[in-house]
Each structure stands twice: as structure tokens, then as C-alpha cells.
Amino acid sequence: MLSYLHSFHAGNLADVHKHSILAWVLAYLTQKEKPVSYIETHSGRALYDLRSNDAQKTAEALGGILHPGVRPWFLSDHPYQRVIAEVQRDYGAHMYPGSPWLASRLLRPTDRLHLAELHPTECAQLRQVMGGRASIYGEDGYHLANRLCPPTPRRGLLLVDPSYELKTDYAIDP
């Protein structure tokens, strides 16, 4: 139980798709001065080393963010491209930002970040990586979302991207 680790799949083409859209939506939401709530139900560890044993085992990033044809899809001022450039400048070209990292870099100090991660090791890594920039919950993300919604502030985004490792991930009403 709870054997899924996003590090096996970090930077794959699905991640590129999800993260580029997420970055664009967050940039759009922050155009207004009103604060935003960001809730993520299955956060992972937020920052991934694409040279790690996990990432190398599947090598999915080679068909995603590491593929030479992918990065040119995005203009240099695309928020996703900007955050990747920041991560690589600060931590090395082998590092990849997950959605919590993207959100923490694109949201403002007045915005609220709520991140759930049920896997104990991943949650510990998430706490370490985020360094107090978010409220982190080591609990079921669906329960967190139900407890926090409607959020304060009311404007916001809820990201639900489960591993489908638990049978309840398939339930319509978990």
C-alpha cells in the first residue's frame, strides 16, 4: 500500500502538459489583486532529481521535459518555462519542479497554499522542500479538499491528480 512515487514519472509528457497548464492558470488567477487559494490533493515531494534512481528506472522524462523538442513549445515568458529556468539555475539542470513548487513560485505572499500528501516519506520531503511556504497535511487529499472547501480566500484552484493506487481513488464520491 502507498508504493506509488511520483519520482518514477516526474517530467514525463503528462507532467509537462499538466504543469504548463497549471502555470498558465495560476499566472492568470494572480492578475487580479485579490488573493487566491490553491489546494492540491496529491502533492508528491514538489522537487525532483531527474538523475535519481527512480527517475532513471523508467526514464519517462526523456520523452517529456528532457526531450529536445519539448522546451521550444513554450515561449521564454511562459510561466512554466520561467519556473523551470529558476529551478535549473538554483539547483541544476537535472532538477524538475512538481506542481507544489510551481504553485509556490507563481503565487504571491497573500495567497494560500494547502498541500496534502498521504505517503509519509513523500510528505516529509514535501515539508522539507517547501520550507514553510505552504500548509502541508499528511492526510487523505480528498478529505482535506472537503474540509477546506469553500476555501478562504474564495478565489482559487483545486488540483486533484491521484495516483489511482488506492481503490477509493476510483470512487465517484470518496
N, C-alpha and C positions, 0 to 999 in steps of 0.2 A: 504494500500500500504506500502511496505517495513516493513512487520511484521516478516519476517524470521530472526531468530537469531541463529547463529551457536552454541551458548551455549547450546541449546537443544540437539545438536547432537555431541558435542565435545567428542573426544576419542572413538567414535564408530569404528566398524571394518573397515569401509570405510576410516575413518581418519587414522587408523593405516597403512593401505595399502598405501594410498596416501603419508602420511608423511614419511614412511620408504623409499619409492622410491625417494621422493624428497630429503631426506637427503643423500642418496647414490649418486644421480646425482650431487648435489652441492659439495659433497666431491670429486667426480671425476673431475668436472669442475675446482676446485681450485688446482689440482695437478700441473698445469702449472702456471708460474709466471704471465702471462697476466691477467689483471683484467677482471671481469665478471659483466654483468648487469643482475639483477633479477627484473622482473616486475610481479606483481600479480594483477589481475583484480578485485577480490572479497575477500578482505583480512580478514574481521572479526576483532576481537579485539586482536588477537595474543596470549593471555594467558588466560586460562580458569580454573575456580574453579569447579572441578567435584562434589563438595558438594553444589553448588549453587542450588537454587530452580529450575532454568531452567534445569540444568543437571539432577537433581533428578526426575523431572517430567517425563522424557522419560526413564531415566536410561540406555541409549544406551551404555554408557561407560562400563557397566557391561558385555556386550557381546564383547567389544573391548579391550581397554588398561587395564581395571581393571579385565578382565578375567584371572584367574591364568595360563591358558595355553598359553597366547599370548606372554608375555615378553620373555619366553625361546626360542621363534622363532629366536631371534636376538642375535648374539654374543656380548659380552661386549664391543668390539671395533667398533661395527656398529655405524655410526654417529648418527642415530636416538636414539639408546639406550644411547649414551653419553649425548645428549642434554636433554633427559628425566631425566637422573640421575642428571644433573646440576640443572634443574628446581626444582626437588623434594628436592634436597639438600638446595637450596637457598630459596624456597618458600613453601615447604611442599609436602607431598606425595599425596595430593589431587589436585595438580595443573598439568595442561596439556598444552604443547606448541602447538600453531597453526602454520601454515606454515610460517607466517611472523617472528615469534620468531625463528623457526628452521633456516630460511634463515639468520637472523641477527646473529645467533651464529655460523653458518658454513661458512659464507663469511668473507672476510678479509677487513681491512680498505680501501684498494684500490678498492674494488668492490662497485657497486652502487645498492641500493635497492629502488625500486619505488613501492609503495603500494597504491592501490585505494580501497576505501570503501564508498559506496553511502549512507548507513544508518547513519544519523547524530550522534546518540548515540554511535554506534559501532566505527565510525570514531574518535570521541572524546576519547574513551577508547584506541583505537589503538595509537593515538598520545601520550597519557599518558604512556602507556606501553612501547612503542618503545623509548621514551626519546631521540629523535633526531638521532637515528641510521639509519633512513630511510627518504626518501622524501615521504610524505603522502599526498594523494589527496582525497578530499571529493567530488568525481565525479564518473561518469559512467566509469567503468573499461575498457570497450571496446573502448571508446573514448580515454582514456589515452593510451592504447596499440597502437592504430592507430597513435596517435600523437608522441609517443616516438620511434616507430619502423621505420627504424632500429635504435637501441639504441647506445649510446656511453657509455662505450666501446661496440664493436660489438659482442663479445662472450657473450653468456648468455642464459637465460632461461625465458620463459614466461609461467606463471601458470594461467590457466583460469578454475575456478571451481565455476560457478554461482549457485545461489540458485534456479534458474528457477521460481522465484516469479513474475518477470515481463515478459510480452508477448515477449518483444524484446530478452529475454534470449534464446528463442527458434528459433529466426531468424537465417538463414544461413549467412546473411550479415547485422548485426545490425547497 
